[in-house]
Each structure stands twice: as structure tokens, then as C-alpha cells.
Amino acid sequence: MAGLELGQADEALRRAEAAWRDHDDARVVDHLAYLAQQRAAIAVDTARQRAAEAAVQTANAERNRILLISRTREAERAQREAALAQVQSADAQRRAEELRVQAENAQQQAVAARQDVTAAQAQAAASQLQTQDAEARARLLAAELRELQAQPTDRGMVITLSDVLFDTGRAELKPGGVHVVQKVADFLTEYPQRTVAIEGFTDSVGSDLANRELSERRAAAVRYALIDMHVDPSRITIVAYGKAYPVASNETTAGRQQNRRVEVVISDENGVIGRRRPGPETIGTYQPH
């Protein structure tokens, strides 16, 4: 008497059993089971109603009672349908809430992605600025070394103070020598990670001891001048080589004048100065403390 309703209840039951077999969420299984139960109850009510209607046709005496039962069943059915609709409405609201949460999560992810892109762009810009700054510092360093007439060597950049910047046979710097040393001091102030080695040299005229002492005094004079110009003494070392490592022949006046010099060796950016290789006229260098 309620084939359609019974079919709907059977279909609802199959959906619930399928959800149970697939290990769906317990709330989903419970919900589908409840729907099947309600469909079954509706089918039962429908069958009863139709049986009552059939009974009315065969027993007029029972008509009023059957009608009352039918109306009661209809009311109960309406209540169940209302309850079912309420459950379906709650289910729809739950799905809507899940969709809202998903949308919020997606929006948050989008915001985070935009922030990541912005951070990456800022980092790239900062890296570019650092590169440009490093290039600018490199150009400035090259210009300052050119101004000091520094020559590149395997030990570092070398600035030569010639004999004419000292009084003859003495270690006192002339004003021109002080000017050059001031430029070196300015350079060291600007690049505090660099160190210098001050190396004194003479020609071959005179005794070895006298030459070493003169080369030491001249190197020391440059060191004291740098210290007076506020360069940290720990960044300065001096070596007296005397007549060793000539750069020209000592057989001529011009050659001897070139050999009488002080060399200021500037370290690399890590404060490292390469070691000097032994020369053809090394006599055993003297390194004062």
C-alpha cells in the first residue's frame, strides 16, 4: 500500500549502509541512518493510512474512527516530515558553514601568498641594493688606491714613499711625506678591516747594520705618524730590510735613490698580507718589536 514510500526508505537505507561500509564520518552515517528510519516510518504511516481508507470502504461503522486514525497518522507524518526538514536544514547550514570556513582559509592562504611575494620582492630589492652598494664601494676603493698610486702585487696593494719624502740620511718625514701618510690614514679609517705592513729599504752604501737601522727608523716614523693620525697600532707592523730587495741597480745614483724607500703594503679585506718571497739580495731581515 506504500510502495513508493517504501522504495524511498529502502534507497535511504542503502545510502546509509554504503556510507558505513566506506567508513565515512560517523556523523554522516548517523544522519543517513536517521533519514532511512524516517523514510521507513513515513512508509509505514502511508500504508496504515491507505489500509484505513480501504477499511472505510468496507465498514461504514468504522469510518469515523478510521478517519480519526488517518488524521492522527497524517499529523504524525507531518511532524516527522517537519523533523526531517529541520534535520536537512541543519545539514545544509553545516555544509554552508564548512564552505565558509574553506573560503576563509583560502583567503588567508591568498593573503599569505601575497605576503610571501612581497617579502621575496623586498629581499630581491635589498639584495640588489647590497650588490650596487658593494660595486660602489669597490669603485670608490679603486679610486682611492689610484689616488695613493698604489700598485697591485701578489701580497696586496703597495704604496711607495720615496727617499725624497725624508731628509737625507734621516728618518723624519718631510711635509710631502706627511701628506701621503695622511691619505693612508684616511684610507685605513674608512676601511677598518684592513691592516698595513710598513717595510723600510735602503741602498747598498754603508754597513748592513747602519742600513737596517735607517730602514727601521724610517718605517717606524711612518708607523708613529699613522698612530698620531688615530690609526690603531695593532693594525700596523713594520719590517726593516736594509739593502735587501732592491728595485733598481745600486751602481747608479738614480738606482740607489729608488732603492731608498718605504713601502706600505695594504692587506686584503680580511686583514691578510701575503708573505714576501726571498729576493736575490736578501741579507737576513731585521723585524723590530
C-alpha positions in Angstrom: 0.0 0.0 0.0 3.0 2.3 0.2 5.3 1.0 -2.5 6.7 4.4 -3.4 7.5 5.4 0.1 8.9 2.0 0.9 11.2 2.3 -2.1 12.4 5.7 -0.8 13.1 4.2 2.6 15.0 1.3 1.0 17.1 3.8 -1.0 17.8 5.8 2.1 18.9 2.6 3.9 21.2 1.6 1.1 22.9 5.1 1.2 23.4 4.7 5.0 24.8 1.2 4.6 27.2 2.4 1.8 28.4 5.2 4.0 29.0 2.8 6.8 31.0 0.4 4.6 33.1 3.3 3.2 34.0 4.3 6.7 32.6 7.8 6.3 32.4 10.2 9.2 30.2 8.8 12.0 28.0 11.9 11.9 27.3 11.4 8.2 26.4 7.7 8.8 24.2 8.6 11.7 22.5 11.3 9.7 21.8 8.9 6.7 20.6 6.2 9.1 18.2 8.7 10.7 16.8 9.7 7.3 16.3 6.0 6.4 14.4 5.5 9.7 12.2 8.4 9.0 11.5 7.3 5.4 10.6 3.9 6.8 8.3 5.4 9.3 6.7 7.5 6.6 6.1 4.4 4.5 4.5 2.6 7.5 2.3 5.6 8.1 1.3 5.8 4.5 0.5 2.1 4.4 -1.6 2.4 7.5 -3.4 5.4 6.1 -4.2 3.6 3.0 -5.3 0.5 4.8 -7.6 2.6 6.9 -9.1 4.2 3.8 -9.7 0.7 2.5 -11.3 -0.3 5.7 -13.6 2.7 5.4 -14.9 1.4 2.2 -15.8 -2.0 3.7 -17.1 -0.8 7.1 -19.1 2.4 7.4 -19.4 1.9 11.1 -15.6 2.2 11.4 -15.5 5.2 9.1 -15.3 7.9 11.7 -12.7 6.0 13.8 -10.6 5.2 10.7 -10.7 8.9 9.6 -9.6 9.9 13.1 -6.8 7.4 12.9 -5.9 8.7 9.4 -5.8 12.3 10.5 -3.7 11.3 13.5 -1.3 9.5 11.2 -1.2 12.5 8.9 -0.3 14.7 11.8 2.4 12.4 12.9 3.6 12.1 9.4 3.6 15.9 9.1 5.6 16.1 12.3 8.1 13.6 11.0 8.4 15.4 7.7 8.9 18.6 9.6 11.6 17.0 11.8 13.2 15.6 8.6 13.1 19.1 7.0 14.7 20.5 10.2 17.5 18.0 10.0 18.0 18.6 6.3 18.1 22.4 7.1 20.7 21.8 9.8 22.7 19.7 7.4 22.6 22.5 4.8 23.6 25.0 7.4 26.6 22.8 8.4 27.7 22.4 4.8 27.3 26.2 4.3 29.5 26.7 7.4 32.1 24.3 6.1 32.1 26.2 2.8 32.5 29.5 4.7 35.5 28.1 6.6 37.0 26.8 3.5 36.6 30.2 1.8 38.2 32.0 4.8 41.1 29.5 4.7 41.6 30.1 1.0 41.5 33.9 1.6 44.1 33.6 4.4 46.3 31.4 2.1 46.0 34.0 -0.6 47.0 36.8 1.8 49.9 34.7 3.0 51.0 34.1 -0.6 50.8 37.8 -1.4 52.9 38.5 1.7 55.4 35.9 0.6 55.6 37.5 -2.8 56.1 40.9 -1.2 58.8 39.6 1.1 60.6 38.0 -1.8 60.4 41.2 -3.8 61.7 43.2 -0.8 64.5 40.6 -0.4 65.4 40.8 -4.0 65.4 44.6 -3.9 67.6 44.5 -0.8 70.0 42.1 -2.5 70.2 44.4 -5.5 70.9 47.4 -3.3 73.6 45.4 -1.5 75.1 44.5 -4.8 75.0 48.1 -6.0 76.5 49.2 -2.7 79.3 46.7 -3.0 80.0 47.7 -6.5 80.0 51.4 -5.5 82.4 50.6 -2.6 84.6 48.7 -5.0 84.7 51.6 -7.4 85.5 54.0 -4.5 88.2 51.8 -3.2 89.8 51.6 -6.7 89.7 55.3 -7.0 91.3 55.9 -3.6 94.0 53.4 -4.3 94.7 55.1 -7.6 94.9 58.4 -5.8 97.5 56.9 -3.5 99.3 55.5 -6.6 99.1 52.0 -5.0 100.4 49.2 -7.2 98.9 45.7 -7.1 101.1 42.8 -6.1 100.6 39.2 -5.0 101.0 40.4 -1.4 98.5 43.3 -1.6 98.4 46.9 -2.8 101.7 48.6 -2.3 102.3 52.4 -1.8 105.9 53.6 -2.1 107.3 56.5 -0.2 110.4 57.5 -2.0 113.7 58.9 -0.5 112.7 62.4 -1.4 110.0 62.3 1.3 112.6 62.0 4.0 115.6 64.2 5.0 118.8 62.9 3.6 120.2 60.1 5.8 117.4 60.7 8.4 114.0 59.3 9.3 112.0 62.5 9.7 109.1 62.8 7.2 109.0 65.9 5.1 105.6 67.7 4.6 105.1 65.8 1.3 105.6 62.5 3.2 103.2 63.5 5.9 100.6 64.3 3.2 100.9 60.9 1.7 100.8 59.2 5.2 97.6 61.2 6.0 96.0 59.8 2.9 96.9 56.3 4.0 95.5 57.1 7.5 92.2 58.3 5.9 92.1 55.1 3.9 92.6 52.9 6.9 89.9 54.9 8.9 87.4 54.3 6.1 88.3 50.6 5.8 88.8 49.4 9.4 89.1 45.7 8.5 92.4 46.3 6.6 95.9 46.3 8.1 99.2 47.5 6.8 102.8 46.4 6.8 105.4 49.2 6.7 108.7 48.0 5.2 111.9 50.0 5.1 114.6 49.7 2.5 118.0 51.4 1.7 120.6 51.3 -0.9 123.8 49.2 -0.6 126.0 52.1 0.6 127.2 51.8 4.2 127.2 48.9 6.6 124.5 46.3 6.9 123.7 47.4 10.5 123.5 51.1 9.6 121.2 50.3 6.7 118.9 48.1 8.8 118.7 50.8 11.5 118.0 53.6 9.0 115.3 51.4 7.3 113.8 50.6 10.7 113.7 54.3 11.8 112.0 55.4 8.6 109.4 52.6 8.8 108.9 53.5 12.4 108.4 57.1 11.5 105.6 56.2 9.2 104.1 54.0 11.9 104.2 56.8 14.5 102.7 59.2 12.0 99.8 56.8 11.4 99.3 56.3 15.1 99.2 60.1 15.6 96.5 60.2 12.9 94.4 57.8 15.1 95.2 54.5 13.4 95.1 51.6 15.9 98.7 50.4 16.5 97.6 46.8 16.4 96.8 47.2 12.7 100.4 48.3 11.8 103.5 46.1 11.6 107.0 47.3 10.5 109.9 45.4 9.0 113.4 46.7 8.3 115.0 45.1 5.2 118.1 47.4 4.9 119.6 46.9 1.4 117.6 43.7 0.7 115.1 43.6 -2.2 116.5 46.4 -4.3 114.1 47.6 -7.1 117.0 49.1 -9.2 120.7 48.8 -9.6 122.8 50.2 -6.8 125.5 51.1 -9.3 123.9 54.4 -10.3 122.7 57.4 -8.3 119.2 57.1 -9.7 119.0 53.4 -8.9 120.2 54.0 -5.3 117.7 56.7 -4.9 114.9 54.3 -6.0 116.1 51.7 -3.5 116.0 54.1 -0.6 112.2 53.8 0.1 109.5 52.8 2.5 106.7 50.6 1.2 103.3 50.5 2.8 101.6 47.2 2.0 97.8 47.2 2.4 96.1 44.0 3.3 93.1 42.4 1.7 89.6 43.0 3.1 90.2 40.2 5.7 93.4 41.9 7.1 95.7 39.4 5.4 99.0 40.4 3.9 100.9 37.9 1.7 104.4 36.9 2.7 107.3 38.4 0.8 109.3 35.9 -1.3 113.1 35.8 -0.7 114.9 38.1 -3.1 118.3 37.8 -4.8 120.0 40.2 -2.3 118.2 39.2 1.0 120.7 39.6 3.8 118.6 38.3 6.7 115.9 40.8 7.6 115.5 42.5 10.9 112.0 42.8 12.3 111.9 45.1 15.3 109.3 44.7 18.0 
